[in-house]
Amino acid sequence: MSNTGKKLQAHYVGTLDDGTVFDSSLERGEPIEFICGAGQMIPGFDAAVQDMVVGETKTVRIPPEEAYGMADPEMIYELPIGQIAGLETVPIGETILLQGPGLPPQPAKVVAKSATHITLDLNHQLAGQALNFDITLVAVSD
């Protein structure tokens, strides 16, 4: 029996290979709700829950290609530091939100700075990483 196309509710804890928790529905106290196979979740998560039954718990390791993909070097930009107001005060390692006219906010991590330029990485923060999930299917509805 496939859950594809059905509304699912699942609790999960997501960890990196070093054990760092990057997300947890348990910490928020409510399960995530999504349509299985509709592209609302990363492909590996959809595949993991496709054949689960309510009450089942599963642990999966999702490779980067089935999660947020590999980091794309073309998503790293070097800009003159004065091109965006206030950028000169943002420390290396901090993530900011960039937004242009008619575009949704885009997270960008400051990865390098000089006196004249700043380098921003617009890849998803989990790009290039395998993700581990402990998933419990809570509910299924049509």
C-alpha positions, 0 to 999 in steps of 0.5 A, a space after each residue: 500500500 502506497 502513501 503517495 498522494 495522501 496527507 501524512 503527519 509524521 514526527 521526525 528528528 533530523 541529524 547530521 552524520 556527526 550526530 548534530 540535530 538540525 531539525 526536530 518536529 518533537 522539539 516543536 511539539 507537533 508533527 509535520 504535515 505534507 502530501 506524500 510525493 507532492 514535492 513538499 519534502 526532500 525526495 529521500 524523505 518522501 521515499 522513506 514514508 511512502 510505504 510506512 504504516 501509522 505507528 511505524 518508526 524508521 531510521 533512514 540515511 538520505 544521501 545529499 542527492 536525495 536531500 538538498 543536492 550537492 553544493 553548487 559553486 555557481 551559487 557563490 557570489 563575490 560582490 563589492 562590499 558597498 553594493 548592499 547597505 549594511 553588509 560591511 558589518 555582517 560577520 563571516 559565518 552569519 546568514 542573512 536574507 537577501 531579497 530583490 524586487 518580486 523575488 522571495 527572500 533568499 538565505 545567504 551565508 557570508 563566507 569571506 570578506 575583504 576591505 572591498 568585497 564580500 563573498 556570499 554562499 546561496 546554497 542551502 545550508 544542508 547542501 552536500 550533506 547526508 541527512 539522517 532521520 528517525 521518522 514516526 508516521 502519526 497519521 494518514 488521510 486521503 
